[in-house]
Structures are given as C-alpha cells and as structure tokens.
Amino acid sequence: FAILSTGKIVSKRTMISPPCYVPRRPYNISAIKPTKPLFVFFLATLLFLKESAPSNSFFVSATVSCIQNDPEFGDSLCVKKYRHGSFCTAKGICSNPFRSGCLRNVLPSRFTKLRTCNSDDDADASDRGECANSRFDYEEVRILSQNWESPMFSSWIMQIILSELLDVPTT
C-alpha cells in the first residue's frame, strides 16, 4: 500500500506512474541498415588499400636510401640527412643516429649511459654497444601514439625517460 499526495491509500497494483514518465524503448540494432553510399565508400576504400599496398604507393616509409661505400650517396648523405652518427647500412638505408640513445647522442659529455635494449633490437645489439640489457626483470612497455603529433612527441619523451633513465625496455 502507498499513500498518494492527495491522501488516498492505494495498493501497488493500482498505482499509476507520474504523467511525465515516458518509457524509453531500447534501440533495435538489427533494424538499422547501412545505406548504399556508405557501403560503396567502404568497398572503394578496401579496393584502394588492396591495390596500393603491393606497390607501396599509399604507405610512407621514413627511411633514407643510400649507397654503401659511395663518397657522395653513402655515409656523407646519411650524416647530411640525419646527423653525425648515422651511416649507410648493408641494407642500403641510413641508420638511426640515436640507436644508442637520444641523451647519449645529444649530451655526450653529461650522459654516457646506453639505452635499454628492446624487442626491436637485434640479438647482438648489446654486444655491438648499441644498447644495454636491463638490470631489472621488467616487461617491455609499448607506447602507441597513432599518427597525431602531440601524442607522438609525448611518446618519444616517455620512451626516452623509460629506456634511458629508468632501464625499462620500451618501444
């Protein structure tokens, strides 16, 4: 039983909901059908990606091509395009001048510690002096920044702090 504001006593079965209450119906997902233009756009996008992937005409590579042992298009080109420390590899691309660590390359007099090795490094990278194995048993941290500039810069800073200062393997 309940007492209404009018003072009338009613049972729960006879109570009515307030006049402002409108029951909401849940959306029926199966009733929503994709429109024809949306389907055509989706199909055209898939075909474009399928056709452009083998020729690499859609995807961009950030590597610089070079010719090993060439005086003009070899190591000197790599240093010119990147910075001191880059060289032409056997694969015909310029190496990363920061492969042993950003802080070590930019501040060599103040920072001599190698960065921590990660899963992108070769098995013998620590033997070559490009990185050092972690003193701790940390799992590798992977930072995803997608293609936006501000998260990309933030992820670079986080990777430098984690792998060069805190000995955490990071990619």
C-alpha positions in Angstrom: 0.0 0.0 0.0 1.0 3.6 -0.6 -0.3 7.0 0.3 -0.5 9.5 -2.6 0.0 13.2 -2.1 -3.8 13.6 -2.2 -4.1 11.4 0.9 -5.7 8.5 -0.9 -4.4 5.0 0.0 -3.9 2.7 -2.9 -2.2 -0.7 -3.4 0.9 -1.1 -5.6 -1.1 -2.7 -8.3 -3.4 0.3 -8.8 -0.6 2.9 -8.6 0.0 4.7 -11.8 3.2 6.3 -12.8 3.5 10.1 -12.9 2.3 11.7 -16.1 5.8 13.0 -17.1 7.2 9.5 -17.2 7.7 8.2 -20.8 9.1 4.8 -21.1 12.1 4.5 -23.4 12.4 1.8 -25.9 15.8 0.2 -26.5 17.3 0.7 -29.9 16.8 -2.2 -32.2 20.3 -2.6 -33.7 19.1 -5.2 -36.3 16.6 -2.7 -37.7 19.4 -0.2 -38.6 20.5 -0.9 -42.1 23.6 0.6 -43.8 22.9 3.0 -46.6 24.1 2.2 -50.1 26.5 5.2 -50.3 28.2 4.1 -47.1 28.7 0.6 -48.4 30.0 1.9 -51.7 32.5 4.1 -49.9 33.6 1.2 -47.7 34.1 -1.1 -50.7 36.0 1.6 -52.6 38.3 2.2 -49.7 39.1 -1.5 -49.3 39.9 -1.8 -53.1 42.1 1.3 -52.9 44.1 -0.1 -50.0 44.3 -3.6 -51.6 45.7 -2.2 -54.9 48.1 0.3 -53.3 49.7 -2.0 -50.7 51.9 -4.1 -53.1 53.3 -1.1 -54.8 53.8 0.9 -51.6 52.2 3.9 -53.2 49.9 4.6 -50.3 52.1 3.8 -47.3 55.0 6.1 -46.4 58.4 5.0 -45.3 60.6 7.2 -43.1 63.9 5.7 -44.2 66.5 7.4 -46.4 68.1 5.3 -49.1 71.8 5.3 -49.6 74.6 3.5 -51.4 77.2 1.8 -49.2 80.9 2.9 -49.7 79.8 5.7 -52.1 81.5 9.1 -51.3 78.5 11.2 -52.2 75.5 9.0 -51.6 76.9 6.9 -48.7 77.8 7.9 -45.2 78.0 11.6 -46.1 74.4 11.6 -47.3 73.3 9.9 -44.1 75.1 12.5 -41.9 73.6 15.3 -44.1 70.0 14.0 -43.9 70.1 12.9 -40.3 73.0 14.0 -38.1 76.5 12.9 -37.0 76.5 9.2 -36.1 74.3 7.9 -39.0 75.9 5.6 -41.6 74.8 3.7 -44.7 73.9 0.1 -43.7 74.3 -3.1 -45.8 70.6 -2.9 -46.5 71.0 0.4 -48.3 69.3 2.6 -45.8 70.7 5.2 -43.4 71.0 4.1 -39.8 69.3 5.8 -36.9 71.9 8.2 -35.3 70.1 7.8 -31.9 70.3 4.0 -31.9 72.4 4.0 -28.7 70.2 6.6 -27.0 69.0 10.2 -27.6 70.5 11.7 -24.4 73.9 10.0 -25.1 74.0 11.4 -28.6 72.8 14.9 -27.8 74.6 15.3 -24.4 77.7 13.1 -24.8 79.7 14.9 -22.1 76.9 14.7 -19.5 75.3 11.4 -20.3 77.2 8.3 -21.2 74.8 5.5 -20.3 73.4 3.3 -23.1 69.6 2.9 -23.5 67.9 -0.3 -22.6 67.5 -3.0 -25.3 64.0 -3.7 -26.5 62.4 -6.2 -28.9 63.2 -4.1 -32.0 66.9 -4.6 -31.4 69.0 -7.4 -32.9 70.1 -10.3 -30.6 73.7 -9.0 -30.7 72.9 -5.2 -30.3 74.2 -5.2 -26.7 77.4 -6.8 -27.9 77.8 -4.1 -30.5 77.3 -1.4 -27.9 74.0 0.0 -29.2 72.1 -0.8 -26.0 72.4 -2.5 -22.6 70.4 -5.3 -21.2 68.0 -4.3 -18.4 69.2 -4.8 -14.8 65.6 -5.4 -13.8 63.2 -8.1 -15.0 60.7 -5.6 -16.5 58.2 -6.5 -19.2 58.6 -4.3 -22.3 56.3 -1.3 -22.4 54.8 -0.5 -25.8 53.6 3.1 -26.4 51.0 3.7 -29.1 50.8 7.2 -30.4 49.0 6.6 -33.7 49.6 9.4 -36.2 48.8 12.6 -34.2 51.7 14.9 -33.5 51.2 15.8 -29.8 50.9 12.1 -28.6 53.8 11.2 -30.8 56.0 13.8 -29.1 54.8 12.7 -25.7 55.5 9.1 -26.5 59.1 9.9 -27.6 59.6 11.7 -24.3 58.1 8.8 -22.3 60.3 6.3 -24.3 63.5 8.4 -23.6 62.7 8.6 -19.9 61.8 4.9 -19.5 64.5 3.3 -21.7 67.4 5.7 -21.0 66.8 6.8 -17.4 64.8 4.1 -15.7 66.1 0.9 -17.5 62.7 -0.2 -18.8 62.6 -1.8 -22.2 60.3 0.4 -24.3 59.1 0.6 -27.9 
